[in-house]
Amino acid sequence: MIDYVRSGKSDSSNPSDNAVSGADSFSPTVEVSIDELLSADSPRLFGEDISHVRALAESTAVIPPIVVHRASMRVVDGMHRLRAARMRNLDKIEVKFFDGTPEEAFLLAIQMNLARGLPLSLAEREAAARRVIASFPHWSDRAIAARTGLAARTVSAIRKRSTVESSQLNARIGLDGKVRPVDLVEGRLRASDVIAAHPDASLRTVARKAGVSVGTARDVRQRLSRGESPIPAGLRPATHAKTTSAVTQVVAPPRVEQVPCSGDTAGVWAQLSKDPSLRFTDAGRALLRWLSFAAMVPEERHSMLNAVPGHSVEAVRVLAERCAEMWSLCADELRKRGQASA
């Protein structure tokens, strides 16, 4: 009875786990009857190169061990060597057994073919990537590219053409094993919501709650502090408005969600005071200080007016009227801005 136990098992959910490609992933070398072995589930589209098989068969060198998937007895790596052994009329061949899922075995076959032996063609690598995407849809483009010998952009294009991936996936696992959102815009919007609700939260807390990296959380906070959109221009959807010109296209400004405004001025001011776009800029903080006077309750207003000495009543009245005019102009300008963005 053959004893073949794999010394370490990989976690196929995590592309940062390299157990499937390490030397300690296989059993000790054993001799196995050639008749027990099945053809490989290979990434090669056109089978073995017969000239390479003949060259191996005619060589006097000892045939190195092949890798076989334990559960199915299919060859993972070494079909050229197996056929060469048959040409030599050998009954047995040295084998290292791999214990894993069929999907892991195929992934290992790709990696071993890329690492040595006859190179895989571009068509073969792209076909392999399609299978890996179907087996591991939660892996990032970079993680799959690293396993298939392709560029991440090529994997991304293959993924877009594929109909296998579930539309429910909203995050993928990268080469480093970290989970990141697929929709970068949604992640940034979640981060901005977290910052608005918890302006004093640490970057790590924001990143964890929003499901983004710490670097993205930092960038979102810095953008909000400058009064900018949390979404960089390159990530914003290109919404074009129709114009009378056949050549010129005007990008419609994004619709801004307005802060609800009720008759409760104190409540509106309290909501505005939590806005990071105002809290984290000098101009925003100055505006909040000015608006805080509008949020006064009647008792506070009467108390302030009673504090005005008789000889300063006229001066305070003039300043109050001028402030009222200034706020009226501000209100008119903001009303026009609101109508333009509606």
LOKE-48106 format. One record per residue: x, y, z of N, C-alpha, C in turn; residue in three letters. Coordinates in steps of 0.02 Angstrom, whole numbers, padded with zeros to 5 digits, always signed. Layout:
BEGIN
XYZXYZXYZALA ...
END
This chain:
BEGIN
+00043-00060+00000+00000+00000+00000+00044+00062+00000MET +00027+00110-00043+00067+00171-00049+00044+00222+00003ILE +00092+00251+00038+00075+00303+00087+00093+00371+00058ASP +00043+00412+00043+00058+00478+00017+00016+00529+00054TYR +00048+00566+00097+00014+00617+00137+00047+00683+00124VAL +00008+00731+00106+00035+00797+00094+00051+00830+00160ARG +00110+00862+00164+00133+00888+00229+00101+00954+00247SER +00073+00990+00201+00042+01054+00217-00014+01069+00169GLY -00070+01094+00193-00127+01107+00149-00137+01182+00142LYS -00148+01204+00080-00157+01276+00068-00229+01296+00079SER -00238+01360+00088-00305+01388+00093-00320+01422+00027ASP -00361+01389-00015-00373+01416-00082-00411+01481-00081SER -00440+01499-00023-00475+01563-00020-00427+01621-00014SER -00364+01607-00001-00315+01660+00010-00258+01654-00040ASN -00255+01701-00089-00202+01696-00140-00133+01709-00113PRO -00127+01736-00051-00061+01748-00023-00030+01685+00004SER -00070+01630+00008-00045+01566+00032-00009+01531-00024ASP +00056+01518-00016+00096+01488-00069+00109+01414-00058ASN +00069+01381-00015+00083+01312+00000+00079+01267-00061ALA +00035+01283-00108+00026+01238-00166+00087+01237-00210VAL +00130+01288-00207+00187+01290-00251+00252+01274-00216SER +00249+01259-00152+00311+01246-00115+00330+01173-00117GLY +00395+01161-00106+00420+01092-00109+00391+01048-00054ALA +00369+01079+00002+00342+01041+00057+00269+01025+00047ASP +00241+01041-00013+00171+01027-00025+00159+00957-00049SER +00211+00918-00062+00204+00853-00092+00228+00798-00044PHE +00204+00737-00059+00226+00679-00020+00298+00661-00040SER +00330+00618-00002+00395+00592-00023+00386+00555-00090PRO +00440+00551-00127+00438+00517-00192+00425+00442-00184THR +00379+00416-00224+00363+00345-00224+00358+00320-00296VAL +00364+00256-00306+00355+00227-00373+00283+00204-00381GLU +00254+00221-00438+00184+00205-00452+00180+00172-00521VAL +00135+00124-00528+00124+00092-00593+00098+00143-00643SER +00127+00144-00701+00107+00192-00752+00034+00181-00772ILE +00010+00119-00770-00059+00104-00789-00110+00136-00742ASP -00089+00154-00681-00136+00184-00633-00146+00259-00645GLU -00105+00289-00687-00106+00362-00695-00151+00383-00753LEU -00185+00439-00744-00229+00468-00795-00197+00531-00825LEU -00219+00547-00885-00192+00607-00919-00207+00669-00878SER -00166+00719-00889-00171+00780-00849-00230+00823-00869ALA -00257+00860-00820-00303+00916-00834-00258+00976-00843ASP -00230+00981-00903-00174+01025-00915-00195+01093-00942SER -00157+01146-00927-00171+01211-00959-00150+01212-01032PRO -00115+01159-01056-00095+01158-01126-00155+01140-01169ARG -00167+01181-01219-00226+01172-01262-00216+01118-01315LEU -00154+01106-01334-00141+01060-01390-00101+00999-01370PHE -00104+00981-01306-00072+00920-01283+00004+00927-01280GLY +00037+00869-01285+00110+00868-01277+00146+00877-01344GLU +00207+00902-01339+00250+00910-01398+00286+00843-01409ASP +00268+00808-01463+00295+00741-01474+00371+00740-01484ILE +00398+00794-01513+00471+00797-01521+00506+00802-01454SER +00475+00838-01406+00504+00844-01339+00498+00776-01303HIS +00444+00740-01314+00435+00674-01284+00489+00626-01310VAL +00502+00627-01375+00553+00583-01404+00622+00599-01376ARG +00636+00665-01369+00701+00685-01343+00711+00659-01272ALA +00659+00661-01231+00664+00634-01163+00672+00558-01163LEU +00636+00525-01209+00638+00452-01211+00707+00427-01234ALA +00739+00464-01279+00803+00443-01306+00861+00462-01260GLU +00847+00505-01211+00900+00525-01165+00916+00468-01117SER +00978+00466-01095+00999+00414-01046+00989+00437-00975THR +00967+00500-00966+00958+00527-00899+00898+00495-00865ALA +00900+00492-00799+00843+00466-00760+00785+00515-00764VAL +00725+00490-00776+00667+00534-00781+00649+00560-00712ILE +00647+00627-00704+00630+00655-00638+00559+00637-00618PRO +00543+00639-00552+00475+00623-00529+00424+00670-00559PRO +00364+00644-00570+00308+00686-00593+00263+00700-00534ILE +00219+00750-00542+00172+00768-00489+00103+00743-00508VAL +00069+00710-00461+00004+00680-00474-00046+00701-00420VAL -00107+00718-00442-00161+00735-00395-00186+00671-00362HIS -00180+00667-00297-00195+00605-00262-00266+00581-00273ARG -00316+00625-00265-00386+00604-00266-00407+00576-00334ALA -00381+00604-00388-00403+00583-00455-00351+00540-00492SER -00289+00540-00467-00233+00505-00500-00217+00536-00568MET -00237+00598-00577-00220+00634-00638-00152+00667-00630ARG -00115+00669-00685-00049+00701-00684-00060+00777-00680VAL -00025+00808-00634-00026+00881-00626+00030+00912-00668VAL +00089+00883-00661+00147+00908-00698+00191+00849-00718ASP +00205+00842-00784+00249+00788-00805+00221+00742-00859GLY +00174+00766-00899+00146+00723-00952+00199+00705-01004MET +00245+00751-01020+00298+00735-01067+00342+00678-01039HIS +00356+00682-00974+00397+00630-00942+00360+00563-00940ARG +00294+00567-00927+00255+00505-00925+00254+00470-00993LEU +00244+00509-01046+00243+00479-01113+00312+00453-01133ARG +00364+00488-01110+00432+00464-01124+00445+00398-01088ALA +00419+00391-01027+00427+00328-00990+00391+00271-01026ALA +00332+00286-01055+00297+00235-01093+00336+00215-01155ARG +00368+00265-01187+00409+00249-01246+00468+00204-01228MET +00491+00212-01166+00547+00170-01143+00522+00101-01118ARG +00457+00091-01122+00426+00028-01099+00436+00016-01024ASN +00435+00071-00986+00440+00065-00913+00372+00047-00884LEU +00373+00008-00830+00311-00010-00796+00292+00040-00741ASP +00342+00072-00711+00331+00117-00655+00367+00183-00667LYS +00345+00234-00631+00377+00299-00634+00375+00330-00565ILE +00425+00370-00550+00427+00403-00484+00376+00460-00482GLU +00340+00463-00426+00285+00511-00419+00289+00547-00352VAL +00271+00611-00353+00259+00650-00292+00185+00667-00293LYS +00149+00648-00241+00077+00658-00239+00060+00727-00210PHE +00009+00757-00240-00018+00821-00217-00088+00809-00191PHE -00102+00832-00130-00167+00822-00098-00202+00889-00094ASP -00251+00900-00136-00288+00963-00135-00350+00956-00178GLY -00385+01009-00189-00445+01008-00231-00425+01006-00305THR -00470+00986-00349-00454+00988-00421-00436+01059-00445PRO -00469+01109-00415-00455+01178-00435-00384+01197-00414GLU -00363+01176-00355-00295+01189-00332-00244+01152-00376GLU -00263+01091-00396-00218+01052-00438-00207+01086-00506ALA -00261+01114-00534-00253+01149-00598-00211+01212-00589PHE -00221+01247-00533-00181+01306-00519-00107+01288-00513LEU -00094+01233-00480-00025+01210-00473+00004+01191-00540LEU -00036+01160-00584-00013+01142-00650+00009+01203-00690ALA -00029+01257-00684-00011+01320-00718+00056+01345-00692ILE +00062+01348-00626+00122+01376-00596+00184+01335-00614GLN +00178+01269-00614+00235+01226-00628+00254+01230-00702MET +00205+01238-00746+00220+01245-00817+00252+01312-00832ASN +00233+01363-00793+00264+01429-00803+00335+01430-00776LEU +00347+01392-00723+00412+01394-00690+00467+01357-00728ALA +00448+01304-00764+00498+01265-00799+00466+01227-00856ARG +00507+01194-00897+00482+01156-00953+00463+01200-01011GLY +00422+01175-01056+00401+01213-01115+00354+01269-01093LEU +00366+01330-01118+00324+01386-01097+00253+01381-01123PRO +00206+01409-01085+00137+01413-01107+00128+01472-01154LEU +00089+01462-01207+00075+01516-01253+00028+01567-01221SER +00022+01625-01253-00024+01677-01227-00096+01651-01226LEU -00116+01615-01279-00184+01588-01282-00195+01539-01225ALA -00145+01498-01209-00151+01449-01155-00155+01483-01087GLU -00116+01536-01078-00118+01573-01014-00184+01609-01005ARG -00211+01637-01060-00276+01671-01055-00333+01621-01041GLU -00329+01562-01073-00380+01510-01060-00375+01486-00988ALA -00314+01480-00963-00304+01460-00893-00333+01513-00846ALA -00322+01577-00863-00348+01631-00820-00424+01629-00816ALA -00457+01612-00872-00531+01607-00871-00553+01553-00821ARG -00518+01497-00819-00536+01445-00771-00523+01466-00699ARG -00467+01501-00689-00451+01523-00621-00502+01574-00596VAL -00524+01618-00641-00575+01668-00623-00639+01632-00602ILE -00657+01579-00639-00718+01542-00622-00710+01505-00556ALA -00650+01480-00541-00639+01442-00479-00628+01487-00419SER -00596+01545-00430-00579+01590-00374-00602+01661-00392PHE -00668+01672-00399-00691+01739-00420-00676+01794-00370PRO -00662+01774-00306-00648+01824-00254-00576+01847-00254HIS -00534+01817-00297-00464+01839-00302-00460+01902-00344TRP -00413+01945-00327-00403+02007-00365-00371+01992-00433SER -00375+02041-00478-00343+02034-00544-00268+02022-00537ASP -00236+02059-00491-00164+02051-00481-00146+01982-00455ARG -00187+01956-00410-00174+01890-00382-00178+01836-00436ALA -00229+01841-00480-00236+01793-00534-00181+01803-00586ILE -00163+01865-00599-00110+01879-00648-00044+01848-00625ALA -00030+01852-00560+00033+01824-00534+00035+01748-00542ALA -00023+01715-00544-00025+01642-00548-00029+01617-00620ARG -00045+01662-00667-00055+01640-00736-00006+01670-00786THR +00040+01711-00761+00090+01740-00806+00062+01793-00853GLY +00010+01828-00831-00021+01881-00871-00016+01948-00835LEU -00032+02001-00871-00036+02067-00840-00104+02074-00806ALA -00107+02113-00753-00170+02122-00716-00224+02152-00762ALA -00204+02196-00808-00253+02225-00854-00283+02172-00900ARG -00242+02124-00920-00267+02070-00962-00318+02028-00924THR -00303+02013-00861-00349+01975-00820-00415+02013-00811VAL -00409+02079-00800-00469+02120-00791-00513+02118-00853SER -00481+02121-00913-00519+02118-00976-00553+02050-00983ALA -00517+01996-00965-00546+01929-00969-00605+01923-00922ILE -00598+01951-00861-00652+01948-00811-00714+01984-00837ARG -00705+02041-00870-00762+02080-00894-00799+02042-00949LYS -00762+02003-00989-00794+01964-01042-00826+01900-01015ARG -00807+01881-00954-00832+01819-00926-00902+01828-00898SER -00943+01776-00904-01011+01778-00876-01016+01735-00814THR -00957+01710-00789-00959+01662-00734-00963+01697-00667VAL -00929+01755-00662-00923+01785-00596-00989+01810-00569GLU -01002+01796-00507-01064+01818-00475-01065+01893-00468SER -01122+01923-00485-01128+01995-00478-01134+02017-00406SER -01141+01968-00360-01148+01984-00290-01081+01999-00256GLN -01026+01981-00288-00961+01993-00257-00947+02068-00256LEU -00934+02095-00197-00918+02166-00191-00849+02178-00164ASN -00810+02123-00156-00741+02130-00132-00700+02072-00158ALA -00635+02083-00162-00589+02030-00185-00529+02029-00139ARG -00496+01970-00139-00436+01961-00097-00375+01972-00140ILE -00330+02014-00116-00269+02030-00153-00213+01982-00139GLY -00156+01994-00172-00097+01952-00162-00074+01951-00090LEU -00086+02006-00054-00064+02011+00015-00115+01979+00063ASP -00169+01952+00037-00219+01920+00079-00271+01967+00107GLY -00267+02032+00091-00314+02081+00117-00374+02087+00071LYS -00433+02098+00102-00495+02105+00064-00506+02178+00047VAL -00520+02191-00017-00531+02260-00040-00594+02262-00082ARG -00631+02319-00080-00693+02324-00118-00680+02327-00193PRO -00725+02296-00232-00718+02300-00304-00737+02369-00329VAL -00791+02397-00303-00814+02463-00322-00779+02515-00278ASP -00728+02547-00306-00689+02596-00267-00731+02657-00248LEU -00778+02675-00291-00821+02733-00277-00863+02720-00215VAL -00895+02660-00213-00937+02643-00155-00896+02642-00091GLU -00834+02616-00095-00792+02614-00035-00776+02684-00010GLY -00761+02730-00056-00746+02799-00036-00808+02834-00007ARG -00865+02820-00036-00926+02851-00010-00942+02825+00061LEU -00930+02759+00071-00940+02732+00139-00891+02764+00188ARG -00829+02774+00166-00779+02805+00210-00799+02877+00227ALA -00825+02914+00179-00846+02983+00193-00905+02984+00242SER -00950+02934+00236-01007+02929+00283-00981+02915+00354ASP -00932+02870+00359-00904+02853+00424-00871+02914+00455VAL -00833+02952+00415-00799+03011+00440-00850+03064+00462ILE -00904+03071+00424-00956+03120+00443-00989+03101+00509ALA -01001+03035+00518-01035+03012+00579-00987+03009+00638ALA -00923+02997+00625-00873+02991+00678-00811+03032+00659HIS -00816+03098+00661-00761+03141+00638-00695+03131+00676PRO -00698+03106+00736-00637+03097+00776-00610+03026+00772ASP -00640+02983+00732-00618+02913+00727-00550+02909+00694ALA -00510+02860+00714-00444+02851+00685-00451+02825+00614SER -00396+02831+00576-00397+02808+00506-00410+02732+00503LEU -00381+02695+00550-00390+02623+00550-00463+02605+00563ARG -00495+02643+00607-00567+02631+00621-00609+02645+00560THR -00594+02702+00526-00631+02720+00466-00622+02666+00412VAL -00559+02644+00404-00544+02593+00353-00581+02528+00367ALA -00582+02508+00431-00615+02446+00449-00690+02450+00438ARG -00721+02505+00459-00793+02512+00453-00815+02519+00380LYS -00773+02551+00339-00792+02563+00269-00769+02507+00223ALA -00724+02464+00247-00699+02410+00206-00650+02434+00153GLY -00609+02485+00170-00559+02512+00124-00490+02508+00158VAL -00438+02525+00120-00372+02526+00149-00363+02590+00191SER -00312+02589+00234-00298+02648+00275-00278+02707+00231VAL -00241+02692+00177-00221+02745+00130-00281+02778+00098GLY -00332+02738+00080-00392+02768+00051-00430+02809+00103THR -00434+02784+00164-00467+02822+00217-00432+02889+00228ALA -00365+02889+00226-00326+02951+00235-00341+03000+00178ARG -00342+02973+00116-00354+03017+00059-00424+03047+00061ASP -00473+03007+00081-00542+03032+00086-00546+03087+00138VAL -00514+03076+00197-00516+03128+00249-00482+03192+00226ARG -00425+03186+00191-00390+03246+00167-00432+03283+00115GLN -00466+03245+00071-00508+03278+00021-00566+03315+00055ARG -00597+03283+00104-00652+03317+00138-00628+03378+00176LEU -00567+03375+00204-00541+03432+00241-00528+03491+00195SER -00515+03477+00130-00505+03531+00082-00570+03552+00049ARG -00625+03521+00070-00690+03538+00041-00701+03506-00027GLY -00663+03453-00043-00669+03420-00107-00712+03357-00102GLU -00729+03331-00160-00766+03268-00163-00721+03212-00140SER -00748+03162-00103-00706+03105-00083-00685+03061-00141PRO -00716+03072-00199-00703+03030-00258-00658+03068-00307ILE -00599+03044-00323-00556+03078-00372-00591+03082-00440PRO -00571+03130-00480-00603+03141-00545-00600+03079-00589ALA -00545+03041-00584-00536+02982-00626-00584+02926-00610GLY -00614+02926-00550-00660+02873-00530-00733+02892-00538LEU -00746+02956-00553-00816+02978-00557-00847+02954-00622ARG -00911+02934-00619-00945+02913-00681-00952+02971-00729PRO -00939+02956-00793-00942+03009-00844-01014+03017-00868ALA -01051+03063-00839-01120+03076-00858-01120+03137-00904THR -01140+03127-00965-01137+03182-01013-01207+03209-01027HIS -01212+03274-01030-01276+03306-01047-01278+03321-01121ALA -01338+03317-01151-01344+03332-01222-01338+03407-01233LYS -01303+03425-01286-01295+03495-01303-01316+03504-01376THR -01324+03567-01396-01343+03581-01465-01285+03568-01512THR -01224+03568-01487-01166+03555-01529-01156+03480-01538SER -01140+03461-01600-01129+03390-01613-01060+03368-01591ALA -01016+03417-01577-00947+03401-01560-00935+03406-01485VAL -00959+03460-01455-00944+03475-01385-00992+03437-01339THR -00964+03404-01289-01003+03371-01238-00988+03402-01171GLN -01040+03418-01134-01032+03449-01069-01047+03397-01015VAL -01001+03390-00969-01010+03342-00914-01057+03372-00863VAL -01112+03339-00850-01160+03364-00802-01132+03359-00731ALA -01139+03412-00691-01113+03408-00622-01152+03356-00582PRO -01118+03320-00537-01153+03269-00498-01204+03301-00452PRO -01260+03268-00445-01313+03293-00401-01291+03285-00328ARG -01295+03339-00290-01272+03338-00221-01331+03327-00174VAL -01323+03279-00130-01375+03265-00081-01375+03320-00028GLU -01431+03356-00021-01434+03413+00023-01449+03393+00095GLN -01421+03430+00142-01437+03418+00212-01509+03440+00225VAL -01551+03397+00254-01621+03415+00267-01625+03478+00310PRO -01669+03523+00289-01676+03587+00325-01748+03594+00350CYS -01756+03597+00415-01823+03604+00445-01826+03672+00480SER -01880+03684+00515-01887+03746+00551-01843+03750+00613GLY -01815+03693+00634-01773+03690+00693-01702+03712+00675ASP -01688+03777+00682-01622+03803+00662-01566+03773+00704THR -01579+03761+00768-01528+03732+00811-01510+03661+00787ALA -01561+03623+00765-01549+03556+00741-01510+03556+00675GLY -01527+03603+00630-01491+03608+00567-01418+03626+00579VAL -01406+03674+00624-01336+03693+00639-01297+03634+00669TRP -01330+03596+00714-01297+03539+00744-01277+03487+00691ALA -01319+03479+00640-01304+03432+00587-01246+03457+00544GLN -01247+03522+00528-01193+03552+00489-01126+03549+00526LEU -01129+03556+00592-01067+03556+00630-01031+03488+00630SER -01066+03435+00608-01035+03369+00603-01005+03355+00534LYS -01018+03402+00487-00994+03392+00419-00918+03401+00417ASP -00878+03348+00399-00805+03355+00397-00781+03406+00347PRO -00821+03419+00293-00801+03469+00244-00799+03539+00275SER -00839+03550+00328-00839+03614+00363-00793+03612+00424LEU -00794+03556+00460-00756+03551+00523-00680+03555+00511ARG -00657+03528+00455-00585+03521+00445-00554+03575+00399PHE -00590+03630+00388-00561+03686+00350-00568+03750+00390THR -00522+03796+00382-00526+03860+00419-00589+03898+00400ASP -00602+03903+00335-00661+03940+00313-00725+03906+00338ALA -00725+03839+00338-00784+03803+00362-00797+03815+00436GLY -00743+03814+00476-00752+03826+00548-00775+03898+00561ARG -00749+03946+00522-00772+04015+00530-00846+04022+00513ALA -00867+03987+00460-00937+03989+00441-00981+03960+00495LEU -00959+03904+00524-00998+03873+00578-01004+03920+00638LEU -00950+03957+00654-00955+04004+00710-01006+04059+00696ARG -01007+04084+00634-01055+04136+00617-01127+04108+00618TRP -01134+04047+00591-01201+04017+00589-01227+03999+00658LEU -01182+03991+00706-01203+03971+00773-01248+04025+00804SER -01239+04088+00783-01282+04141+00810-01354+04135+00784PHE -01360+04107+00723-01428+04097+00695-01464+04042+00731ALA -01425+03999+00765-01456+03942+00799-01476+03959+00871ALA -01471+04022+00890-01488+04042+00958-01563+04032+00972MET -01578+04012+01031-01648+04008+01052-01670+04078+01073VAL -01736+04092+01074-01760+04159+01091-01733+04185+01158PRO -01728+04143+01208-01704+04165+01273-01632+04193+01269GLU -01590+04159+01227-01521+04183+01220-01520+04251+01185GLU -01563+04260+01134-01564+04323+01098-01585+04380+01145ARG -01637+04369+01185-01659+04421+01232-01604+04437+01282HIS -01568+04385+01304-01515+04396+01352-01459+04439+01322SER -01442+04427+01259-01389+04466+01227-01411+04538+01216MET -01474+04547+01194-01499+04615+01181-01503+04655+01246LEU -01521+04623+01301-01524+04658+01365-01455+04679+01389ASN -01403+04647+01362-01335+04665+01383-01309+04727+01346ALA -01345+04750+01294-01322+04809+01256-01335+04872+01298VAL -01283+04910+01313-01292+04972+01353-01330+05025+01312PRO -01363+05070+01346-01405+05119+01313-01367+05161+01263GLY -01303+05180+01278-01266+05223+01232-01241+05187+01170HIS -01249+05118+01167-01225+05080+01109-01282+05050+01068SER -01343+05065+01086-01400+05036+01052-01399+05051+00977VAL -01387+05114+00959-01388+05134+00889-01332+05099+00850GLU -01272+05096+00879-01215+05064+00845-01228+04989+00833ALA -01256+04956+00884-01270+04885+00877-01326+04875+00825VAL -01376+04921+00824-01430+04915+00776-01403+04919+00704ARG -01359+04967+00692-01330+04976+00625-01292+04914+00603VAL -01250+04887+00648-01212+04827+00632-01258+04767+00620LEU -01312+04762+00659-01358+04707+00651-01392+04710+00583ALA -01411+04771+00562-01443+04779+00496-01394+04761+00440GLU -01331+04784+00448-01282+04768+00396-01268+04692+00393ARG -01266+04660+00451-01257+04587+00452-01317+04553+00419CYS -01376+04579+00432-01436+04550+00401-01434+04556+00325ALA -01410+04615+00301-01404+04624+00228-01353+04575+00199GLU -01297+04569+00234-01244+04523+00210-01270+04451+00207MET -01306+04429+00259-01333+04361+00260-01388+04352+00208TRP -01424+04405+00193-01475+04402+00141-01443+04391+00072SER -01386+04427+00060-01350+04418-00002-01322+04346-00007LEU -01296+04321+00049-01270+04253+00050-01325+04202+00035CYS -01383+04214+00064-01440+04168+00053-01461+04168-00020ALA -01462+04228-00052-01481+04232-00123-01431+04194-00167ASP -01366+04203-00152-01314+04169-00192-01319+04093-00184GLU -01330+04070-00123-01336+03998-00110-01398+03970-00143LEU -01452+04010-00145-01514+03987-00176-01502+03976-00251ARG -01464+04023-00283-01449+04015-00355-01406+03954-00367LYS -01357+03941-00323-01314+03882-00330-01355+03818-00324ARG -01402+03818-00277-01445+03760-00268-01488+03746-00328GLY -01516+03800-00359-01559+03792-00417-01518+03768-00478GLN -01455+03791-00483-01413+03771-00540-01394+03698-00537ALA -01386+03671-00476-01365+03601-00469-01424+03553-00466SER -01485+03580-00465-01545+03536-00460-01557+03500-00526ALA 
END
